[in-house]
Amino acid sequence: MTSPAVDLVMLVDDNDTDNFISKRIIELTKFAKRIEIKNSGKSALQYLESEKDNDVNLPDLIFLDINMPIVDGFVFLYEFEKFPDNIKQKSKVIILSSSDNKRDIDRIVNNSYVIKFITKPLTDEVLKDLKSILFK
């Protein structure tokens, strides 16, 4: 029996290559039924704001990069905390970053909306582990 798929995943990364790789691994593993790609923290926040009353289009998981111009992962999380509860309860944030800065990592994993920190690239093993957390 295969485990259930996540309905909607949002990839938030300013690097198009990283988004492409993450999207492909999610598709190949059938991890999610739908994938929404945003190449900036700002566009991701705008998307969440525009869909806040439409639960169907709210992501179950947000894979968030830390290092992005203008609205980075920290600013995204600061703004995310201001969203209505329906968004914060449905959309779980996973940091997907190449950063190995211990101070950044400690600062971000202590955020109550972050459920996991993953070092790029996304792999099928990581997605299997995530499924075991999500579908206990």
Stockholm file with secondary structure:
# STOCKHOLM 1.0

chainA/1-136         MTSPAVDLVMLVDDNDTDNFISKRIIELTKFAKRIEIKNSGKSALQYLESEKDNDVNLPDLIFLDINMPIVDGFVFLYEFEKFPDNIKQKSKVIILSSSDNKRDIDRIVNNSYVIKFITKPLTDEVLKDLKSILFK
#=GR chainA/1-136 SS CCCCCEEEEEEECSCHHHHHHHHHHHHHTTCEEEEEEESSHHHHHHHHHHTTTCGGGSCSEEEECSCCSSSCHHHHHHHHTTSCHHHHHHCEEEEEECCCCHHHHHHHHTSTTEEEEEESSCCHHHHHHHHHHHTC
#=GC SS_cons         CCCCCEEEEEEECSCHHHHHHHHHHHHHTTCEEEEEEESSHHHHHHHHHHTTTCGGGSCSEEEECSCCSSSCHHHHHHHHTTSCHHHHHHCEEEEEECCCCHHHHHHHHTSTTEEEEEESSCCHHHHHHHHHHHTC
//
